């Protein structure tokens, strides 16, 4: 497929991984020969630790490119060192403009005051382009909810003249990001607590007031919304941020963890339900069964049902998590049952988004006995019914 046009390659990859969750998109992007050699580009900013953690689990030897503009906040540099020490990433490359380039174009360090585009080009775009030489694609942390041109992001997008960008978190919501950090006990960038939800260079980043768009503190007062390393159709992204335009995502926030226990336990040759105290025979037919492609806007008609089943055709198809969460947000108080291909490591996520029980085939129950499901360290703290009960 490497001999196809960029647009065709992106379209083929998007079709191939359309229903995959973020970690699966990342995993496949790093292994798919149709994508080629890939690096992760990270700012070590407010949300960067999510992808960095995923990468440390999936492929810790993947190159990570960190652009040090030499105008970053001291807190960002300290945070980068903290994350590099904590996560087992083995190939973090710090990228900077050369001393000769700085001396020629910004000798007194005031270029950002006169021409922010030129400053970003000098300190970000040119060094990154040099660092990406030899790579067929690169991974970004961009998301649709960030607005502007990003509201139409897909997992794979062409970048002329010859690379693909991979956006594993394209469909995530802000809460998904926060939940992933909480579930994996990941440290926050210290500036987030001080009102910086989006963090760039110190001279061009300001705190954000309550109610403002999270990226409004970047190049405040200017039409500029991107540093220039992200292009659409070969042109720098411009235009106002449109935070309300982002559609609801269809992917979940779970990572896959390899199950290492293979204990076999005697079980009847029939599906079982996983509840908070173990396995039970399946009882009660659902009033409603929702396939994963159910339109979220139609869920309001089911709020009076007693039991709703949400289908999970495969472990990697996380759309059912979003359906369950939306049902609870709409006020559904009945039971929600997940049916299909979930694994034990997804139980905490299921309970947190509002699922009461998981129906699994007997064969899966034999491979993953009740102890594995109930050993999830944090599910009780996140269980939606516990929260409702206070």
Secondary structure, 3 states (H helix, E strand, C coil): CCCCCHHHHHHHHHHHCCCCCHHHHHHHHHHCCCCCCEEEEECCCCCHHHHHHHHHHHCCCCCEEEECCCCECHHHHHHHHHHHHHCCCCCEEEECCCHHHHHHHCCCCCHHHHCHHHHHHHHHHHHHHHHCCCCCEEECCCCHHHCHHHHHCCCEEEECCCEEEECCCCCCCHHHHHHHHHHCCCCCCCCHHHCCCCCCEHHHECCCCCCCCCCCCECCCCCECCCCCCEECCEECECCCCHHHCCCCCCCCCCCCCCCCCCCCCCCCCCEEEECCEEEECCCCCCEEECCCCCHHHHHHHCCCCEEEEEECCCCCCHHHHHHHHHHHCCCCCEEEEEECCCHHHHHHHHHHCCCEEEECHHHHHHCCHHHHHCCCCHHHHCHHHHHHC
